[in-house]
Amino acid sequence: MRPNGRAIRAIREAQNLSLRALQQTTGLNRGYLSRMERGLIREAADDPVLKVADALTVPPEAITHEEMP
């Protein structure tokens, strides 16, 4: 999946959720989440992206550059 870092950050900030809180909710490394938000991770495995979408309570399409089937 191709994560949309700008969308992830915008949704996270709109929900007043810190990167640390997102880390705790997803179990993903905070550095990894930061790189994802900054667009440094162009392709990610489905699992981390789905964990972020679930933590933000949005569909995966809202935080990726792809449409889910």
Secondary structure, 3 states (H helix, E strand, C coil): CCECHHHHHHHHHHCCCCHHHHHHHHCCCHHHHHHHHCCCCCCCCHHHHHHHHHHHCCCHHHHECCCCC
